[in-house]
Amino acid sequence: MSEKQSSRLELLRFLEKVQVNDLRRTRDWIVAEERREASTAAQSPAPPRPEWLVEHGIGTGRPAVRVHAGTCWDTRSRCKPATREAVRHALAEGIPACPHCRPDTALGVLE
């Protein structure tokens, strides 16, 4: 009977070794894949900056509250890319221009 228990214990130890090796191999694969993804991300160029931005407010409907040039440092996460015509139209409707980047001046539209 002790022979069976010893044999069973040996089998469990063997299974443990196999599982530890499998886990190590899986972790190595994860590290390799993370490196591959990081390398791919570093190689792909960043998308071009939009030329113009419209900043939207908070809440229902999220109306436009300010317009910016695409290079403005004072933009927030609520900004969306816009065309030149959309920005000109927003300025004509009375949406204020950013006081820092002055898109109205850049477009030749004075408030």
A tleap script that builds the chain and sets N, CA, C and O, in Angstrom:
source leaprc.protein.ff14SB
mol = sequence {
  NMET SER GLU LYS GLN SER SER ARG LEU GLU
  LEU LEU ARG PHE LEU GLU LYS VAL GLN VAL
  ASN ASP LEU ARG ARG THR ARG ASP TRP ILE
  VAL ALA GLU GLU ARG ARG GLU ALA SER THR
  ALA ALA GLN SER PRO ALA PRO PRO ARG PRO
  GLU TRP LEU VAL GLU HIE GLY ILE GLY THR
  GLY ARG PRO ALA VAL ARG VAL HIE ALA GLY
  THR CYS TRP ASP THR ARG SER ARG CYS LYS
  PRO ALA THR ARG GLU ALA VAL ARG HIE ALA
  LEU ALA GLU GLY ILE PRO ALA CYS PRO HIE
  CYS ARG PRO ASP THR ALA LEU GLY VAL LEU
  CGLU
}
set mol.1.N position { 0.823 -1.197 0.000 }
set mol.1.CA position { 0.000 0.000 0.000 }
set mol.1.C position { 0.866 1.261 0.000 }
set mol.1.O position { 0.540 2.234 -0.680 }
set mol.2.N position { 1.953 1.251 0.747 }
set mol.2.CA position { 2.824 2.409 0.760 }
set mol.2.C position { 3.461 2.603 -0.611 }
set mol.2.O position { 3.782 3.727 -0.997 }
set mol.3.N position { 3.645 1.506 -1.348 }
set mol.3.CA position { 4.194 1.591 -2.692 }
set mol.3.C position { 3.257 2.377 -3.607 }
set mol.3.O position { 3.719 3.194 -4.404 }
set mol.4.N position { 1.956 2.143 -3.505 }
set mol.4.CA position { 0.976 2.872 -4.316 }
set mol.4.C position { 0.980 4.354 -3.955 }
set mol.4.O position { 0.942 5.210 -4.840 }
set mol.5.N position { 1.025 4.659 -2.665 }
set mol.5.CA position { 1.022 6.057 -2.244 }
set mol.5.C position { 2.286 6.763 -2.730 }
set mol.5.O position { 2.218 7.899 -3.199 }
set mol.6.N position { 3.401 6.121 -2.624 }
set mol.6.CA position { 4.645 6.707 -3.080 }
set mol.6.C position { 4.595 6.919 -4.587 }
set mol.6.O position { 5.036 7.956 -5.085 }
set mol.7.N position { 4.072 5.962 -5.301 }
set mol.7.CA position { 3.967 6.057 -6.744 }
set mol.7.C position { 3.028 7.204 -7.127 }
set mol.7.O position { 3.304 7.966 -8.054 }
set mol.8.N position { 1.942 7.309 -6.414 }
set mol.8.CA position { 0.987 8.392 -6.685 }
set mol.8.C position { 1.630 9.754 -6.403 }
set mol.8.O position { 1.447 10.693 -7.177 }
set mol.9.N position { 2.368 9.866 -5.320 }
set mol.9.CA position { 3.059 11.098 -4.974 }
set mol.9.C position { 4.090 11.455 -6.046 }
set mol.9.O position { 4.219 12.621 -6.422 }
set mol.10.N position { 4.805 10.477 -6.527 }
set mol.10.CA position { 5.765 10.727 -7.600 }
set mol.10.C position { 5.074 11.241 -8.858 }
set mol.10.O position { 5.577 12.145 -9.525 }
set mol.11.N position { 3.930 10.665 -9.175 }
set mol.11.CA position { 3.170 11.126 -10.345 }
set mol.11.C position { 2.715 12.572 -10.174 }
set mol.11.O position { 2.761 13.366 -11.113 }
set mol.12.N position { 2.279 12.897 -8.972 }
set mol.12.CA position { 1.845 14.272 -8.710 }
set mol.12.C position { 3.015 15.243 -8.805 }
set mol.12.O position { 2.858 16.353 -9.316 }
set mol.13.N position { 4.174 14.841 -8.323 }
set mol.13.CA position { 5.374 15.690 -8.447 }
set mol.13.C position { 5.743 15.883 -9.917 }
set mol.13.O position { 6.102 16.984 -10.335 }
set mol.14.N position { 5.650 14.802 -10.698 }
set mol.14.CA position { 5.931 14.903 -12.129 }
set mol.14.C position { 4.943 15.861 -12.803 }
set mol.14.O position { 5.341 16.706 -13.605 }
set mol.15.N position { 3.664 15.727 -12.476 }
set mol.15.CA position { 2.641 16.614 -13.040 }
set mol.15.C position { 2.929 18.069 -12.672 }
set mol.15.O position { 2.769 18.966 -13.499 }
set mol.16.N position { 3.345 18.292 -11.454 }
set mol.16.CA position { 3.691 19.645 -11.025 }
set mol.16.C position { 4.816 20.220 -11.866 }
set mol.16.O position { 4.745 21.374 -12.288 }
set mol.17.N position { 5.858 19.430 -12.117 }
set mol.17.CA position { 6.977 19.893 -12.951 }
set mol.17.C position { 6.508 20.255 -14.358 }
set mol.17.O position { 6.912 21.275 -14.915 }
set mol.18.N position { 5.661 19.415 -14.918 }
set mol.18.CA position { 5.140 19.672 -16.264 }
set mol.18.C position { 4.358 20.988 -16.279 }
set mol.18.O position { 4.524 21.805 -17.185 }
set mol.19.N position { 3.514 21.183 -15.282 }
set mol.19.CA position { 2.695 22.392 -15.238 }
set mol.19.C position { 3.544 23.633 -15.008 }
set mol.19.O position { 3.264 24.675 -15.599 }
set mol.20.N position { 4.559 23.559 -14.178 }
set mol.20.CA position { 5.455 24.692 -13.951 }
set mol.20.C position { 6.173 25.048 -15.247 }
set mol.20.O position { 6.299 26.225 -15.587 }
set mol.21.N position { 6.645 24.029 -15.972 }
set mol.21.CA position { 7.311 24.279 -17.254 }
set mol.21.C position { 6.345 24.891 -18.272 }
set mol.21.O position { 6.720 25.789 -19.026 }
set mol.22.N position { 5.105 24.403 -18.290 }
set mol.22.CA position { 4.105 24.980 -19.202 }
set mol.22.C position { 3.835 26.438 -18.861 }
set mol.22.O position { 3.729 27.281 -19.753 }
set mol.23.N position { 3.723 26.734 -17.572 }
set mol.23.CA position { 3.478 28.114 -17.154 }
set mol.23.C position { 4.651 29.007 -17.533 }
set mol.23.O position { 4.445 30.125 -18.005 }
set mol.24.N position { 5.866 28.539 -17.337 }
set mol.24.CA position { 7.056 29.304 -17.709 }
set mol.24.C position { 7.064 29.572 -19.223 }
set mol.24.O position { 7.346 30.689 -19.656 }
set mol.25.N position { 6.757 28.560 -20.007 }
set mol.25.CA position { 6.727 28.719 -21.455 }
set mol.25.C position { 5.634 29.719 -21.874 }
set mol.25.O position { 5.860 30.552 -22.752 }
set mol.26.N position { 4.464 29.635 -21.252 }
set mol.26.CA position { 3.377 30.570 -21.563 }
set mol.26.C position { 3.781 32.001 -21.213 }
set mol.26.O position { 3.511 32.928 -21.977 }
set mol.27.N position { 4.416 32.177 -20.079 }
set mol.27.CA position { 4.868 33.523 -19.694 }
set mol.27.C position { 5.919 34.052 -20.665 }
set mol.27.O position { 5.929 35.243 -20.976 }
set mol.28.N position { 6.794 33.186 -21.143 }
set mol.28.CA position { 7.777 33.595 -22.151 }
set mol.28.C position { 7.082 34.032 -23.439 }
set mol.28.O position { 7.481 35.015 -24.063 }
set mol.29.N position { 6.041 33.299 -23.831 }
set mol.29.CA position { 5.285 33.675 -25.033 }
set mol.29.C position { 4.624 35.040 -24.843 }
set mol.29.O position { 4.589 35.850 -25.769 }
set mol.30.N position { 4.109 35.288 -23.657 }
set mol.30.CA position { 3.467 36.581 -23.375 }
set mol.30.C position { 4.470 37.713 -23.498 }
set mol.30.O position { 4.181 38.740 -24.113 }
set mol.31.N position { 5.646 37.530 -22.916 }
set mol.31.CA position { 6.696 38.555 -22.987 }
set mol.31.C position { 7.088 38.809 -24.439 }
set mol.31.O position { 7.241 39.958 -24.852 }
set mol.32.N position { 7.252 37.733 -25.216 }
set mol.32.CA position { 7.621 37.875 -26.626 }
set mol.32.C position { 6.537 38.619 -27.401 }
set mol.32.O position { 6.844 39.456 -28.250 }
set mol.33.N position { 5.288 38.322 -27.116 }
set mol.33.CA position { 4.183 38.989 -27.820 }
set mol.33.C position { 4.095 40.461 -27.432 }
set mol.33.O position { 3.836 41.309 -28.286 }
set mol.34.N position { 4.307 40.775 -26.154 }
set mol.34.CA position { 4.313 42.176 -25.722 }
set mol.34.C position { 5.421 42.956 -26.421 }
set mol.34.O position { 5.216 44.099 -26.829 }
set mol.35.N position { 6.587 42.345 -26.559 }
set mol.35.CA position { 7.688 43.003 -27.269 }
set mol.35.C position { 7.343 43.219 -28.735 }
set mol.35.O position { 7.626 44.278 -29.295 }
set mol.36.N position { 6.731 42.211 -29.356 }
set mol.36.CA position { 6.353 42.322 -30.757 }
set mol.36.C position { 5.335 43.455 -30.960 }
set mol.36.O position { 5.462 44.254 -31.888 }
set mol.37.N position { 4.335 43.513 -30.089 }
set mol.37.CA position { 3.328 44.575 -30.188 }
set mol.37.C position { 3.949 45.948 -29.961 }
set mol.37.O position { 3.602 46.900 -30.660 }
set mol.38.N position { 4.852 46.066 -29.007 }
set mol.38.CA position { 5.511 47.346 -28.747 }
set mol.38.C position { 6.353 47.761 -29.937 }
set mol.38.O position { 6.391 48.940 -30.288 }
set mol.39.N position { 7.024 46.816 -30.558 }
set mol.39.CA position { 7.841 47.112 -31.733 }
set mol.39.C position { 6.969 47.561 -32.902 }
set mol.39.O position { 7.321 48.501 -33.614 }
set mol.40.N position { 5.849 46.903 -33.099 }
set mol.40.CA position { 4.925 47.270 -34.175 }
set mol.40.C position { 4.350 48.661 -33.937 }
set mol.40.O position { 4.242 49.458 -34.870 }
set mol.41.N position { 3.983 48.956 -32.692 }
set mol.41.CA position { 3.418 50.272 -32.371 }
set mol.41.C position { 4.448 51.374 -32.577 }
set mol.41.O position { 4.106 52.470 -33.022 }
set mol.42.N position { 5.710 51.089 -32.254 }
set mol.42.CA position { 6.765 52.089 -32.413 }
set mol.42.C position { 7.062 52.355 -33.886 }
set mol.42.O position { 7.472 53.459 -34.242 }
set mol.43.N position { 6.862 51.364 -34.739 }
set mol.43.CA position { 7.155 51.519 -36.155 }
set mol.43.C position { 6.065 52.265 -36.895 }
set mol.43.O position { 6.352 52.953 -37.875 }
set mol.44.N position { 4.817 52.148 -36.451 }
set mol.44.CA position { 3.731 52.823 -37.163 }
set mol.44.C position { 3.716 54.299 -36.773 }
set mol.44.O position { 3.773 54.627 -35.588 }
set mol.45.N position { 3.641 55.183 -37.754 }
set mol.45.CA position { 3.677 56.613 -37.451 }
set mol.45.C position { 2.396 57.075 -36.747 }
set mol.45.O position { 1.320 56.508 -36.937 }
set mol.46.N position { 2.544 58.090 -35.953 }
set mol.46.CA position { 1.386 58.665 -35.272 }
set mol.46.C position { 0.479 59.333 -36.317 }
set mol.46.O position { 0.971 59.855 -37.317 }
set mol.47.N position { -0.818 59.319 -36.094 }
set mol.47.CA position { -1.694 59.967 -37.058 }
set mol.47.C position { -1.416 61.470 -37.097 }
set mol.47.O position { -1.029 62.056 -36.086 }
set mol.48.N position { -1.610 62.089 -38.247 }
set mol.48.CA position { -1.337 63.528 -38.330 }
set mol.48.C position { -2.303 64.321 -37.455 }
set mol.48.O position { -3.455 63.934 -37.259 }
set mol.49.N position { -1.811 65.427 -36.943 }
set mol.49.CA position { -2.666 66.295 -36.130 }
set mol.49.C position { -3.711 66.949 -37.022 }
set mol.49.O position { -3.420 67.326 -38.156 }
set mol.50.N position { -4.927 67.081 -36.507 }
set mol.50.CA position { -5.927 67.797 -37.302 }
set mol.50.C position { -5.562 69.274 -37.402 }
set mol.50.O position { -4.909 69.828 -36.517 }
set mol.51.N position { -5.985 69.890 -38.472 }
set mol.51.CA position { -5.664 71.299 -38.665 }
set mol.51.C position { -6.506 72.201 -37.760 }
set mol.51.O position { -6.053 73.253 -37.310 }
set mol.52.N position { -7.737 71.763 -37.506 }
set mol.52.CA position { -8.667 72.557 -36.697 }
set mol.52.C position { -9.412 71.650 -35.737 }
set mol.52.O position { -9.605 70.465 -36.010 }
set mol.53.N position { -9.835 72.220 -34.591 }
set mol.53.CA position { -10.564 71.464 -33.576 }
set mol.53.C position { -11.767 72.259 -33.094 }
set mol.53.O position { -11.743 73.488 -33.024 }
set mol.54.N position { -12.817 71.522 -32.766 }
set mol.54.CA position { -13.990 72.134 -32.128 }
set mol.54.C position { -14.123 71.482 -30.760 }
set mol.54.O position { -14.212 70.259 -30.642 }
set mol.55.N position { -14.136 72.313 -29.736 }
set mol.55.CA position { -14.286 71.823 -28.363 }
set mol.55.C position { -15.771 71.797 -28.020 }
set mol.55.O position { -16.490 72.772 -28.240 }
set mol.56.N position { -16.222 70.659 -27.476 }
set mol.56.CA position { -17.632 70.500 -27.114 }
set mol.56.C position { -17.796 70.562 -25.605 }
set mol.56.O position { -16.884 70.225 -24.850 }
set mol.57.N position { -18.958 70.992 -25.186 }
set mol.57.CA position { -19.254 71.105 -23.762 }
set mol.57.C position { -19.591 69.762 -23.140 }
set mol.57.O position { -19.460 68.710 -23.765 }
set mol.58.N position { -20.024 69.829 -21.905 }
set mol.58.CA position { -20.388 68.630 -21.155 }
set mol.58.C position { -21.908 68.544 -21.118 }
set mol.58.O position { -22.589 69.565 -21.024 }
set mol.59.N position { -22.437 67.331 -21.191 }
set mol.59.CA position { -23.863 67.150 -21.012 }
set mol.59.C position { -24.585 66.759 -22.281 }
set mol.59.O position { -23.970 66.462 -23.305 }
set mol.60.N position { -25.898 66.766 -22.193 }
set mol.60.CA position { -26.751 66.341 -23.284 }
set mol.60.C position { -26.573 67.230 -24.501 }
set mol.60.O position { -26.609 68.457 -24.401 }
set mol.61.N position { -26.383 66.605 -25.639 }
set mol.61.CA position { -26.237 67.352 -26.877 }
set mol.61.C position { -24.825 67.851 -27.120 }
set mol.61.O position { -24.432 68.037 -28.272 }
set mol.62.N position { -24.052 68.070 -26.066 }
set mol.62.CA position { -22.667 68.524 -26.139 }
set mol.62.C position { -22.451 69.586 -27.222 }
set mol.62.O position { -21.795 69.315 -28.227 }
set mol.63.N position { -22.988 70.772 -27.030 }
set mol.63.CA position { -22.814 71.827 -28.033 }
set mol.63.C position { -21.367 72.302 -28.102 }
set mol.63.O position { -20.597 72.138 -27.156 }
set mol.64.N position { -21.016 72.887 -29.231 }
set mol.64.CA position { -19.675 73.448 -29.398 }
set mol.64.C position { -19.524 74.652 -28.473 }
set mol.64.O position { -20.433 75.474 -28.362 }
set mol.65.N position { -18.371 74.751 -27.808 }
set mol.65.CA position { -18.152 75.864 -26.889 }
set mol.65.C position { -16.941 76.716 -27.268 }
set mol.65.O position { -16.825 77.856 -26.818 }
set mol.66.N position { -16.028 76.171 -28.098 }
set mol.66.CA position { -14.840 76.926 -28.484 }
set mol.66.C position { -14.184 76.237 -29.671 }
set mol.66.O position { -14.289 75.021 -29.828 }
set mol.67.N position { -13.507 77.018 -30.504 }
set mol.67.CA position { -12.765 76.446 -31.625 }
set mol.67.C position { -11.271 76.707 -31.424 }
set mol.67.O position { -10.874 77.707 -30.826 }
set mol.68.N position { -10.454 75.782 -31.939 }
set mol.68.CA position { -8.998 75.843 -31.767 }
set mol.68.C position { -8.301 75.542 -33.080 }
set mol.68.O position { -8.865 74.907 -33.970 }
set mol.69.N position { -7.060 76.010 -33.184 }
set mol.69.CA position { -6.169 75.525 -34.229 }
set mol.69.C position { -5.655 74.161 -33.766 }
set mol.69.O position { -5.604 73.892 -32.565 }
set mol.70.N position { -5.278 73.312 -34.703 }
set mol.70.CA position { -4.840 71.960 -34.355 }
set mol.70.C position { -3.590 71.911 -33.507 }
set mol.70.O position { -3.333 70.905 -32.844 }
set mol.71.N position { -2.808 72.975 -33.513 }
set mol.71.CA position { -1.559 73.006 -32.739 }
set mol.71.C position { -1.724 73.624 -31.358 }
set mol.71.O position { -0.738 73.796 -30.641 }
set mol.72.N position { -2.934 73.956 -30.978 }
set mol.72.CA position { -3.174 74.648 -29.710 }
set mol.72.C position { -2.789 73.770 -28.514 }
set mol.72.O position { -3.057 72.569 -28.498 }
set mol.73.N position { -2.162 74.389 -27.524 }
set mol.73.CA position { -1.770 73.676 -26.311 }
set mol.73.C position { -2.906 73.605 -25.298 }
set mol.73.O position { -2.824 72.850 -24.329 }
set mol.74.N position { -3.960 74.381 -25.509 }
set mol.74.CA position { -5.036 74.479 -24.518 }
set mol.74.C position { -6.268 73.654 -24.907 }
set mol.74.O position { -7.391 74.009 -24.548 }
set mol.75.N position { -6.061 72.560 -25.634 }
set mol.75.CA position { -7.200 71.720 -26.000 }
set mol.75.C position { -7.471 70.712 -24.893 }
set mol.75.O position { -6.604 70.413 -24.072 }
set mol.76.N position { -8.679 70.202 -24.891 }
set mol.76.CA position { -9.081 69.228 -23.877 }
set mol.76.C position { -9.540 67.948 -24.558 }
set mol.76.O position { -9.546 67.852 -25.785 }
set mol.77.N position { -9.918 66.984 -23.762 }
set mol.77.CA position { -10.335 65.689 -24.316 }
set mol.77.C position { -11.663 65.772 -25.059 }
set mol.77.O position { -12.042 64.827 -25.750 }
set mol.78.N position { -12.365 66.876 -24.927 }
set mol.78.CA position { -13.664 67.004 -25.585 }
set mol.78.C position { -13.553 67.655 -26.962 }
set mol.78.O position { -14.562 68.072 -27.529 }
set mol.79.N position { -12.339 67.747 -27.505 }
set mol.79.CA position { -12.126 68.343 -28.820 }
set mol.79.C position { -12.236 67.291 -29.910 }
set mol.79.O position { -11.779 66.159 -29.749 }
set mol.80.N position { -12.846 67.678 -31.016 }
set mol.80.CA position { -12.982 66.798 -32.174 }
set mol.80.C position { -12.393 67.504 -33.393 }
set mol.80.O position { -12.496 68.726 -33.505 }
set mol.81.N position { -11.774 66.748 -34.309 }
set mol.81.CA position { -11.251 67.359 -35.536 }
set mol.81.C position { -12.375 68.011 -36.335 }
set mol.81.O position { -13.515 67.546 -36.318 }
set mol.82.N position { -12.041 69.082 -37.029 }
set mol.82.CA position { -13.028 69.790 -37.833 }
set mol.82.C position { -12.363 70.316 -39.108 }
set mol.82.O position { -11.146 70.491 -39.170 }
set mol.83.N position { -13.186 70.556 -40.102 }
set mol.83.CA position { -12.684 71.123 -41.346 }
set mol.83.C position { -12.582 72.636 -41.203 }
set mol.83.O position { -13.147 73.224 -40.281 }
set mol.84.N position { -11.866 73.246 -42.112 }
set mol.84.CA position { -11.736 74.695 -42.151 }
set mol.84.C position { -13.127 75.346 -42.252 }
set mol.84.O position { -13.422 76.320 -41.560 }
set mol.85.N position { -13.962 74.792 -43.118 }
set mol.85.CA position { -15.313 75.347 -43.303 }
set mol.85.C position { -16.148 75.224 -42.038 }
set mol.85.O position { -16.892 76.143 -41.694 }
set mol.86.N position { -16.031 74.093 -41.341 }
set mol.86.CA position { -16.807 73.905 -40.106 }
set mol.86.C position { -16.383 74.909 -39.039 }
set mol.86.O position { -17.218 75.430 -38.299 }
set mol.87.N position { -15.083 75.174 -38.963 }
set mol.87.CA position { -14.591 76.137 -37.976 }
set mol.87.C position { -15.033 77.547 -38.345 }
set mol.87.O position { -15.444 78.316 -37.476 }
set mol.88.N position { -14.951 77.892 -39.620 }
set mol.88.CA position { -15.424 79.213 -40.057 }
set mol.88.C position { -16.916 79.378 -39.751 }
set mol.88.O position { -17.356 80.432 -39.292 }
set mol.89.N position { -17.681 78.322 -40.011 }
set mol.89.CA position { -19.121 78.358 -39.747 }
set mol.89.C position { -19.382 78.521 -38.249 }
set mol.89.O position { -20.239 79.310 -37.852 }
set mol.90.N position { -18.645 77.777 -37.414 }
set mol.90.CA position { -18.815 77.882 -35.958 }
set mol.90.C position { -18.498 79.295 -35.480 }
set mol.90.O position { -19.215 79.845 -34.644 }
set mol.91.N position { -17.423 79.884 -36.010 }
set mol.91.CA position { -17.076 81.257 -35.631 }
set mol.91.C position { -18.167 82.232 -36.060 }
set mol.91.O position { -18.498 83.165 -35.327 }
set mol.92.N position { -18.728 82.011 -37.257 }
set mol.92.CA position { -19.796 82.890 -37.751 }
set mol.92.C position { -21.051 82.768 -36.894 }
set mol.92.O position { -21.816 83.725 -36.768 }
set mol.93.N position { -21.265 81.592 -36.304 }
set mol.93.CA position { -22.438 81.381 -35.436 }
set mol.93.C position { -22.220 81.925 -34.028 }
set mol.93.O position { -23.133 81.897 -33.203 }
set mol.94.N position { -21.016 82.419 -33.752 }
set mol.94.CA position { -20.760 83.013 -32.439 }
set mol.94.C position { -20.030 82.116 -31.463 }
set mol.94.O position { -19.867 82.480 -30.299 }
set mol.95.N position { -19.588 80.956 -31.909 }
set mol.95.CA position { -18.780 80.101 -31.024 }
set mol.95.C position { -17.447 80.815 -30.834 }
set mol.95.O position { -16.807 81.176 -31.822 }
set mol.96.N position { -17.010 81.030 -29.597 }
set mol.96.CA position { -15.782 81.793 -29.380 }
set mol.96.C position { -14.529 81.065 -29.857 }
set mol.96.O position { -14.456 79.836 -29.853 }
set mol.97.N position { -13.555 81.856 -30.265 }
set mol.97.CA position { -12.243 81.331 -30.649 }
set mol.97.C position { -11.384 81.204 -29.400 }
set mol.97.O position { -11.541 81.973 -28.452 }
set mol.98.N position { -10.502 80.260 -29.401 }
set mol.98.CA position { -9.564 80.103 -28.290 }
set mol.98.C position { -8.703 81.368 -28.209 }
set mol.98.O position { -8.187 81.825 -29.229 }
set mol.99.N position { -8.545 81.933 -27.017 }
set mol.99.CA position { -7.751 83.149 -26.896 }
set mol.99.C position { -6.240 82.899 -27.014 }
set mol.99.O position { -5.459 83.846 -27.112 }
set mol.100.N position { -5.837 81.635 -27.002 }
set mol.100.CA position { -4.411 81.315 -27.067 }
set mol.100.C position { -3.940 81.094 -28.499 }
set mol.100.O position { -2.927 81.658 -28.913 }
set mol.101.N position { -4.667 80.277 -29.259 }
set mol.101.CA position { -4.210 79.949 -30.617 }
set mol.101.C position { -4.863 80.832 -31.679 }
set mol.101.O position { -4.393 80.869 -32.816 }
set mol.102.N position { -5.917 81.529 -31.337 }
set mol.102.CA position { -6.609 82.483 -32.207 }
set mol.102.C position { -6.897 81.940 -33.609 }
set mol.102.O position { -6.356 82.462 -34.584 }
set mol.103.N position { -7.735 80.906 -33.735 }
set mol.103.CA position { -8.054 80.381 -35.050 }
set mol.103.C position { -8.795 81.396 -35.919 }
set mol.103.O position { -8.738 81.326 -37.147 }
set mol.104.N position { -9.486 82.332 -35.286 }
set mol.104.CA position { -10.202 83.348 -36.060 }
set mol.104.C position { -9.215 84.220 -36.831 }
set mol.104.O position { -9.474 84.579 -37.980 }
set mol.105.N position { -8.102 84.558 -36.219 }
set mol.105.CA position { -7.079 85.348 -36.887 }
set mol.105.C position { -6.433 84.551 -38.009 }
set mol.105.O position { -6.206 85.074 -39.100 }
set mol.106.N position { -6.136 83.275 -37.738 }
set mol.106.CA position { -5.510 82.424 -38.746 }
set mol.106.C position { -6.406 82.233 -39.954 }
set mol.106.O position { -5.918 82.086 -41.075 }
set mol.107.N position { -7.715 82.233 -39.735 }
set mol.107.CA position { -8.664 82.051 -40.844 }
set mol.107.C position { -9.087 83.387 -41.463 }
set mol.107.O position { -9.796 83.401 -42.469 }
set mol.108.N position { -8.671 84.480 -40.889 }
set mol.108.CA position { -9.070 85.783 -41.408 }
set mol.108.C position { -10.494 86.169 -41.040 }
set mol.108.O position { -11.111 87.004 -41.701 }
set mol.109.N position { -11.005 85.562 -39.992 }
set mol.109.CA position { -12.365 85.852 -39.520 }
set mol.109.C position { -12.211 86.594 -38.194 }
set mol.109.O position { -11.675 86.043 -37.232 }
set mol.110.N position { -12.667 87.812 -38.139 }
set mol.110.CA position { -12.559 88.577 -36.895 }
set mol.110.C position { -13.899 88.582 -36.214 }
set mol.110.O position { -14.936 88.753 -36.854 }
set mol.111.N position { -13.875 88.393 -34.898 }
set mol.111.CA position { -15.119 88.391 -34.123 }
set mol.111.C position { -15.606 89.789 -33.859 }
set mol.111.O position { -16.642 89.971 -33.219 }
savepdb mol mol.pdb
quit
